[in-house]
Amino acid sequence: MNYFAVHYLYAGDSEQIITLRPEHRAWLGGLRDENILVGSGPYTDGLGGALIIIRLPEPATVADAEALMDQDPFQQEGALAGREIREWNPVLNVFAE
């Protein structure tokens, strides 16, 4: 499996984020059910944004992760101020495959 860290940038008090959050979380729930989502959640420092960790079968690339994350309602509705996706190697981990 290839792992990817997805960093979302958005204001914590964004009305668009608040409105879309249930749809976004339902979409993430589908990824969890497909064993793609490893974990997700907002940063708690008051600055907004979130971290999402996903896993895709080898030989998945960042482009594959981007294509998947393009389906997120936050991305589709233009609610994000920014997004960064990087391949990640969890050398020591508790993630079951």
Secondary structure, DSSP 8 states (H G I E B T S, - for coil): -EEEEEEEE--TT-HHHHHHHHHHHHHHHHHHHTT-EEEEEE-SSSS--EEEEEEE-TT--HHHHHHHHTTSHHHHTT--SEEEEEEE--SS-----
